[in-house]
Amino acid sequence: MIEREGFAALVLRLRAEGISDLDLLTAVEQTPRSAFVPSYLAEHAYSSRSIPLDCGSFMEGADLTVRMLRQLNVKPAHRVLEIGTGSGFMAAVLGRMSERVLSLERYRGLATDAQKRIDDLGLKNVVVRLADGSAGVTGEGTFDRIIATAAFPEMPRFMAEQMASGGVAVVPVIVDEGRCMLTRLAKTGSRFEREELGPVPFLPLEPRLSLCL
């Protein structure tokens, strides 16, 4: 009941914003969001509010998650890099839409729990790796899509090397003290087009693996 009613309310809010991408909404519907939040907050799983996770992290609201994924415009043949796994919900949705997802998480406990939730859904094409995502990932080639759920102090340079031609990145960037702007970077050949999409409430990215389990 929570899933059905929560998803229906989310769809109504999104349609009011002009968001009606069937493939995206189907992927969200097939990924039970309440399984990715603390059980005592299950009733808020599909709300627009941020939900606290372990280690001081949080899960962005359902509306913002869908808005970000819409800007990413994922296709079935794409390889996706996610920086900041958190609960694993966004990685799971991406796994239903793309060929392969590699998600990086600096907290061991979050990474382990997220991979278990994803495995329980039978998604074999999503890998969560304990890693510092501040420089992306090496040895994996290039990615068609890159998305981050932590704010970089500036648009990271590694994206120029790790993004395939035709690639798109959606990344929160700190534009001045205390203000974070969701930014879309599109690559065509060696050229980049940058677009600011609006303010978002993400925490600054922290480098290195965390000692918090």
Salt bridges, closest charged atoms under 4 A:
GLU17 OE1 - ARG67 NE 2.85
ASP63 OD2 - ARG13 NE 2.81
ASP120 OD2 - LYS116 NZ 3.01
GLU140 OE1 - ARG79 NH2 3.91
GLU140 OE1 - ARG100 NH1 3.55
GLU140 OE2 - ARG129 NH2 2.83
ASP176 OD2 - ARG179 NE 3.20
GLU206 OE1 - ARG106 NH1 3.57
